[in-house]
Amino acid sequence: MASPLIDLYTLVGIAGISIGIIAAEEVISFLVRRAARKARAGMTVLRDIKTGMRLIALLLILSDVLSASGLSSLFATLTVSGIVAVAVSLALQSTLSNVISGLLLFSDGVLRLGDMI
């Protein structure tokens, strides 16, 4: 009898890691959304945070499944994720700069939410 592509132990391992990733995503998403609510962020911001965290979790699960099934090696996964990270960081460079500047202004107490500029 030919061995299946994924045996039972691998399948259980993938399921366990997937559940762990989803649980970690829920905890991190909850903490970030709670901080955003404290800052009186709008509902669209909260929804976008949840969607972004869910997308990251699904990409991690997909990477795990491809690696465990033998369709993708760890080297290929790390290479692709590195290239994607550089592309995204270059695309979001000015946006991230503005977000960090805004966070620093809020943390220093110079501006508060609702102030008129």
Buried (B, 14 or more C-beta within 10 A) or exposed (E): EEEEEBEEEBBEBBEEBBEEBBEEBBEBBEEBBEEBEEEEBEEEBBEEBBEEBBEBBBEBBEBBBBBBEEEBEEEEBEEEEEEEEEEEEEEEEEEEEEEEEEEEEEEEEEEEEEEEE
